[in-house]
Amino acid sequence: MDYYSHQLDSIFLALADPTRRAVIGRLGTGPASISDLAKPFAMALPSFMKHIHLLEETGLIETKKQGRVRTCTLEKKRFAMVEGWLSAQRAIWEARTDRLEAFVTATQSKEEKSQ
């Protein structure tokens, strides 16, 4: 459980940065080279590479080097982990709001009957 939690912490930390989210968004359309990914950002390549390394360390992307070109792809298993956690949280909150709705409805019915 702690390992799972640590992985989620690192994934959400990685996704907290707008540059990294933009890279993830771009990779959602397909694999891309690091130079293509870096073009829209006004930063030096070594600074951009820190974002790539962090995304790679968290397992959100995978990079492969062929010749002089390093290509990035999304690692879908990590997103499944995040989706599973978010789905569990959604189920908890939907159950809570359903119970609150039932309580409010029952309370209103009792008040209407007593009048």
Phi, psi and omega in degrees: 000316180296320179297316179299317180295318178298320179297316178296319178302314182292324179293313180293326175297317179296321182281353180287344183264130182297327179295315181292323177295323178295321177297316178299317179299318179294319181290345175294339178270352178141168180301153179209153176284158180297322180295322176293320180294326184282339186308314184289351187255136179272071177211158180291152182302320177299323177292319179295323181296332176297321177294318180296316180298318180295317178297324179289319179297324179281350179085009180284331177228164175232141177240145176226137181254127174234111184068238180260001184253128174255123183252138181253142174224156177286145174255101190292337181298323179294323179291330176294324178296315179295316180299320178297317179295314180296322178296320178296317178296320179298318180297319179298313183287327176294321178296319179296316181290329176295318178294321179295317179298317179296320179296314181296317180297316179295320179295318178296320179296318179296319180293321180292324180287328182283345182272000000 
